């Protein structure tokens, strides 16, 4: 079965710097990959989706890359702010049609220090 | 008003009891999902439904059942609750078709004593 690996340890970043989170997966590549933000005790909130034929996607201060050769996605937050502190989840879908729902990584807890 | 709602938000029950968690959505989405989240294990898919007549098992369906009463309603039942079903449960919805994000409800915190 597919496994997703995200940094299990918390990532501490100084305010204003760029935070980079990693998502690695095993086996075959998904049709697309999604990133979600989750705050304590709340449901995940969708941030970005990148398709298998896309190298990079941007939205405001967020950027996602997708390298199917390395089987890796990187999630960047530029000009980070304390309000960006949260857990970030990587999720994969294989059919593109949601045939198997989403498989989530365990998430990386990001802390932006003022 | 929230697009995806879950009831109850918190529930404490005893081993062996039957429990139903309910999810309703006003987004008009065909697809609905149930996940559970445990510390250190992340979100795992329990069941999903692509329309009222379509129900599919996810990664961890044992001990659970679901009912899709209408396009807008998807319920999760624990027929005989056990302590290791203590977790945070999330319902989610998405549009049909490719490349669609999922919208999550606020979650139900279930404790089985």
Contacts between the chains, C-beta under 8 A, distances in Angstrom:
chain1	res1	chain2	res2	distance
A	31	B	98	7.5
A	31	B	99	7.9
A	32	B	99	5.7
A	34	B	101	6.5
A	34	B	102	7.9
A	41	B	88	7.9
A	41	B	107	7.1
A	41	B	109	7.9
A	42	B	106	6.4
A	42	B	107	6.9
A	43	B	4	7.8
A	43	B	90	5.3
A	43	B	92	7.6
A	43	B	104	3.2
A	43	B	105	5.6
A	43	B	106	5.6
A	43	B	107	5.5
A	44	B	43	7.3
A	44	B	90	7.6
A	44	B	102	7.9
A	44	B	104	5.1
A	45	B	104	7.2
A	46	B	101	3.9
A	46	B	102	6.7
A	46	B	103	7.3
A	49	B	99	6.1
A	49	B	101	6.2
A	51	B	99	6.5
A	89	B	42	7.4
A	89	B	43	7.1
A	96	B	98	4.3
A	96	B	99	6.2
A	97	B	96	7.9
A	97	B	97	6.7
A	97	B	98	5.5
A	98	B	31	6.1
A	98	B	48	7.7
A	98	B	50	7.7
A	98	B	94	6.2
A	98	B	100	6.8
A	100	B	45	7.6
A	100	B	58	7.8
A	101	B	33	5.4
A	101	B	35	7.9
A	101	B	45	4.2
A	101	B	48	4.8
A	101	B	58	5.7
A	102	B	33	7.8
A	102	B	43	7.9
A	102	B	45	7.0
A	102	B	102	6.4
A	103	B	45	7.4
A	103	B	59	7.8
A	104	B	35	7.9
A	104	B	42	5.1
A	104	B	43	4.1
A	104	B	44	7.6
A	105	B	42	6.2
A	106	B	40	6.9
A	106	B	41	6.9
A	106	B	42	3.9
A	107	B	42	6.2
